[in-house]
Amino acid sequence: MKLSILKKIRVVLALFFFLLLSAVFIDFRSTFGEAFYQWAVSLQFVPALLKTITVAGVVAWGLIAVLALTLLFGRVYCSAICPLGILQDVVSWFSRKVKKKHRYKFRKAWTITRYSILGVLLLVVLFGGITFLTLLDPYSLFGRIASYLFKPIVVWVNNLGAAALSSADVYSILYQYDLAPIQLTVLGTTLLFFILVIVMAFNRGRLYCNSVCPVGTVLGFLSKYSLFKIELDHDTCTQCGKCMRVCKAECISIKHQTIDYSRCVACYNCIDTCPEDAAVYRISRKGKKEKTVELKPVDMMVAEPKGPQMGKRSFLFTAGVGMAAMAGLASVKKVQAAATVQQDSTVHSSNGGKIPENKQYAVSPPGSESIERFNDICTGCSLCVSACPSKVLQPSFLEYGLAGMLQPHMDFHAGLCNFDCTTCGEVCPTGAIKPLTVEQKHVTQIGKAHFIKANCIVETDGTDCGACSEHCPTKAVHMVPYGDLVIPEVTEDICVGCGACEHACPVTPHKAIYVDGNPEHLEAKKPETEKAESDLKEDEFPF
């Protein structure tokens, strides 16, 4: 078997995983079930690691598989499984089409940079913060890119097609779909990192993987000890430099005929390109002395790359500008879905909605158990946001504070938490949201409803409403007499914090009823069911 087939296998696997993971994040028609979501993301390194650490008695098979693959074959996770890495390969391929003379060359590793980033990340995690990991984890970063940048484009194309088909009286193929608005700060942060990755990949291939990505650093360290490695055969290598010019990791040194295995992403481009079959894939020959070869001037000229390059100063400048942009975006007010999403009720108060809601805590998803636990485990991949059928789960910016940046929270302006829905816990890959049964979900209190009488249109306009009570699944919000009218009253013990009341409330700009999150999730009491009294005798016909 010719070794060049390795690249073809890698490309096929990479396309499979890229399309698979793109599909689960972009799926707005709920085509796939929860089990499919779990299976699709099971090989992602950081979620598998977190699930192994945080869920008692669970060792994620995906973690074992990735570690085993790395110790056997090197960084195949980075080349064929990681969606962000594959996205960078797509950009690199496109850059070669745009810049015909674009070539790579060997460059020194950014060892201090990459290990410093990993060290700071580990220190932050050890002291109870996961924000840095949330920002840099390649799987989670790709999830946000797919959910907040790619998905809107797909939905827009879908809606164009649905409009065209509906004009031809065809309604069974496509239908209109409305996305809940995303905070500008979240969108801006995602776009910023997307641009950073794209610029680095366009100019320097896998530079992000070998300078910033913590997963790349960890697997790069392990890959130095992998059983199988790509090696340059000193007897047949002519130092033509073709392998070096296609190495997107920039880790092949023609002068020394060596490969930096901590940076090699096992793309096999060198094997596919080498005209002498000098790039071989075999069990590593430990202890072999390094050979230094003086290159001819013509070889040195051939090895020079052409086109714009990104050095450390350019990278640091780009990162600095990016962080400044993030700080500026933090001052932008949240774009609430209430401004664009139509409410079921058409009743609006002319006098109410003036008293702001006094929300002390954000509302974390059912199954997260507590805000602190959730903030410590969730990487903000947005898989639950994409899978949520009612769109109530939305990415946060500073709702949880800096510790929970980009993690999902319950946005009751965008939707409500369906009483029988347990989707988020079923799809969560890290264990941050534990799966609940429907019975457990019915008594999990994630927050409590609070009524602001001065905002209610019953008080301000003297008119009937009751939208909150009508939508409450437990009747924690019920109507009581109020003069000639009825007005809402809340029984907190049986409230589960689903947000149906807040979502249904027509009052603007501030709701008359809202849900404040429980920092620790509680168990709600089951609503009492009153038995109908009857004076009927046994077997007597009721009418």
HELIX and SHEET records of a PDB file:
HELIX    1   1 ILE A    5  ILE A   26  1                                  22    
HELIX    2   2 GLU A   34  ALA A   40  1                                   7    
HELIX    3   3 PHE A   45  THR A   54  1                                  10    
HELIX    4   4 TRP A   61  PHE A   73  1                                  13    
HELIX    5   5 VAL A   76  VAL A   76  1                                   1    
HELIX    6   6 TYR A   77  ILE A   81  3                                   5    
HELIX    7   7 PRO A   83  VAL A   98  1                                  16    
HELIX    8   8 THR A  111  LEU A  126  1                                  16    
HELIX    9   9 THR A  131  LEU A  136  1                                   6    
HELIX   10  10 PRO A  138  ILE A  145  1                                   8    
HELIX   11  11 ALA A  146  PHE A  150  3                                   5    
HELIX   12  12 LYS A  151  SER A  167  1                                  17    
HELIX   13  13 LEU A  184  ARG A  204  1                                  21    
HELIX   14  14 PRO A  214  SER A  223  1                                  10    
HELIX   15  15 LYS A  242  ARG A  245  1                                   4    
HELIX   16  16 ASN A  269  THR A  273  1                                   5    
HELIX   17  17 PRO A  297  ALA A  303  1                                   7    
HELIX   18  18 LYS A  312  LEU A  329  1                                  18    
HELIX   19  19 ALA A  337  ALA A  339  5                                   3    
HELIX   20  20 ILE A  371  ILE A  377  1                                   7    
HELIX   21  21 LEU A  383  ALA A  387  1                                   5    
HELIX   22  22 LEU A  402  GLY A  404  5                                   3    
HELIX   23  23 THR A  423  VAL A  427  1                                   5    
HELIX   24  24 VAL A  438  HIS A  442  1                                   5    
HELIX   25  25 LYS A  453  ASN A  455  5                                   3    
HELIX   26  26 ILE A  457  THR A  460  1                                   4    
HELIX   27  27 ALA A  467  HIS A  471  1                                   5    
HELIX   28  28 GLU A  492  ILE A  494  5                                   3    
HELIX   29  29 ALA A  500  ALA A  504  1                                   5    
SHEET    1   A 2 PHE A 228  LEU A 232  0                                        
SHEET    2   A 2 ALA A 279  ILE A 283 -1                                        
SHEET    1   B 2 ILE A 252  SER A 253  0                                        
SHEET    2   B 2 THR A 258  ILE A 259 -1                                        
SHEET    1   C 2 LEU A 393  PRO A 395  0                                        
SHEET    2   C 2 PRO A 408  MET A 410 -1                                        
SHEET    1   D 2 THR A 444  PHE A 451  0                                        
SHEET    2   D 2 ILE A 513  GLU A 523 -1                                        
SHEET    1   E 2 VAL A 477  TYR A 482  0                                        
SHEET    2   E 2 LEU A 485  VAL A 490 -1                                        
END                                                                             
